[in-house]
Amino acid sequence: MTVEGTAQRKNTRGGSKRTTAKKATPAKKASPAKARPNGRADEAEQDQLVQLLTPEGKRVEHPDYAIDLSPEELRGLYRDMVLTRKFDAEATTLQRQGELGLWASLLGQEAAQIGSARALRDDDYVFPTYREHGVAWCRGVDPTNLLGMFRGVNNGGWDPNSNNFHLYTIVIGSQTLHATGYAMGVQKDGTDSAVIAYFGDGASSQGDVAESFTFSAVYNAPVVFFCQNNQWAISEPTEKQTRVPLYQRARGFGFPGVRVDGNDVLACLAVTKAALERARTGQGPMLIEAFTYRMGAHTTSDDPTRYRGDEERVAWEAKDPILRLRTYLEAEGLVDEAFLAAIDEESEALGKRVRDAVRAMPDPDTMAIFENVYADGHALVDEERAQFAAYQASFVDADVLAEGN
Amino acid sequence: MAVHEKITIAKAINASLRASMDADPKVLVMGEDVGKLGGVFRVTDGLQKDFGEDRVIDTPLAESGIVGTAIGLALRGYRPVVEIQFDGFVFPAYDQIVTQLAKMHARALGKIKVPVVIRIPYAGGIGAVEHHSESPEALFAHVAGLKIVTPSNSSDAYWMLQQAIAGDDPVIYFEPKRRYHDKSRLDTESIPDPLHKARITQSGSDLTLAAYGPMVKVCLDVAKVAAEEGKSVEVVDLRSLSPIDFDTLQSSVQKTGRLVVVHEAPVFFGAGAEIAARITERCFYHLEAPVLRVGGFHAPYPPSRLEDEYLPGLDRVLDAVDRALAY
């Protein structure tokens, strides 16, 4: 996440004419391994897209990935997505009001995050990027905990082991190696927990991601790589990262990859469950490419109007993850006015709680600079802490002296 | 392991790894060629045979991957000791070390610990090809969250590694590769010094030489020659570069009034610069001469036919001693 100066980035694409909702040409079965001059999903690849709920809210079946959820579970997924979107919008607003220094919105990626995270067991472990607010929600991390680093009161701060949800990682792709190492440890412990590493299309270019694929494959580590291809790495479209569809990268490393409709919460849930099951049963890693779209800016410092057009966003709006589930739930008679009203109410309450919590969030004590630099202490940190405390105390003494006069 | 036996530094490190692995089943050894081969310097010789492939892990040839997965293993409760094959190969892992390993404990407000030890054979003097003779310690000492230590003899090699492994902080353990086969007494019974304590290896009254790792031997030789010339040189083996035991060094310099810092690493922005600044602050009224430094030049490590000229040796250190005493 390049925080600074994102708005100053040069637009090297000369205006975006790209649309992701290409109309189908008659299906030709192109070899999936064939490199194309333009790495976009064409029709043949769209055929590979695992989908269980169409953008129009119609339930469809897939030969490899079945799912059977109770009405309660379906309503739960809807609630998760609505509340996550609300939290996200609230955080964006708080940034605009100056309460947060920065926010990285997940708008549009709710299904990818909620679907994958609801596939996890409590004993599984998550290694997120900095945009996994929906995953954090599912893990039971208090949303207000996520805001500390964006407000600038800490650099993470929550206890990763409380919810098996590691700290947000800002250096792109680094966490995929931590996930792999953690999974190697799980394997040594002989438990059937699994690990999931989140990353994005931009991160797929990082050496660490390639190395994590290599290590996990070689050691057959129980890790699932969940790539949210939201089409944009700040201003760079996916074709600046790859000449092949990202899910196909897995093949070269010796494990399966699959592309799932990232705006379809049911498909994301079904595919992730299957991948986790593979990991648990000693079948090794799997790559999931959730094909989705970053509806908002990269972060609140970004200005997408400099590098992409509205038509693309409009096309993706038609595939909105929340809308399609709602359409389905309503058509099936699984939700009523009372349920939807209750969610709205809960949503408003969450927004208020987040606002209140952020505004009440105290600045850390100055001496926190020197805390937890080392677990076992360090002579230099002790010395500098003492010197700085004495320096600060000198101002207090001056005040006291002034009062004395 | 017999007490007081003379053994090489390489064997002392091997014995240390064995002791740590015996003491704690969570201790793992991982790196390139550390298994069957026993490492390119044979430091991990026989460990895989005795502890199994699950605990002595041959890794893919990817340094960032080695350190990154070690971090993950540490988060799971393991204590990985990773080997970077040569000093010049650590840089692919530099990002993981600096942005992840060093900061993770602080980012979690102390709620998680990341006890990873990174062993790096370092420095020159073995006639190697390029990238096999580097002294990058200052690049790591500059980073908060890391601890940096380097032994100069077998006993320290044995104890300091076990102390590093037992601690809860990330430690970079630099091994003076040209001293791997030097023999010295290994004392397995005495209580070792604290990990970050400097040691006065040779007592003297006219001038203090501060060194670490491979340069300690050079400085002890210098002290001998200087003694023949009637100059009393004290040698301080720093042992730890983060933190540095400035108290021990300060006492020494307040006694001798002169300090020369010796390291293989380039002088510019090197450990000697930091030591000179801090000792000048602490000992200003005791100093009879400016703190001098002897070390590498601001040039790439030279081809091996030139390394004897490049590396600080007896004569270059003696020259600095003479210059300091001339004030």
Interface residues (C-beta under 8 A of the other chain):
Chain A: F127 N154 N155 G156 G157 W158 D159 P160 N161 H166 L167 T169 V171 S174 T176 L177 H178 A179 T180 G181 Y182 A183 M184 G185 V186 K188 D189 G207 D208 E211 S212 T214 F215 V218 E371 N372 V373 Y374 A375 D376 H378 A379 L380 V381
Chain B: D54 T59 P60 A62 S64 G65 V67 G68 T69 A70 I71 G72 L73 A74 L75 R76 G77 Y78 P80 P92 D95 Q96 T99 Q100 K103 M104 H105 A106 R107 A108 L109 G110 K111 I112 K113 P115 A144 G145 K147 G167 D168 D169 H196 S242 P243 I244 D245 F246
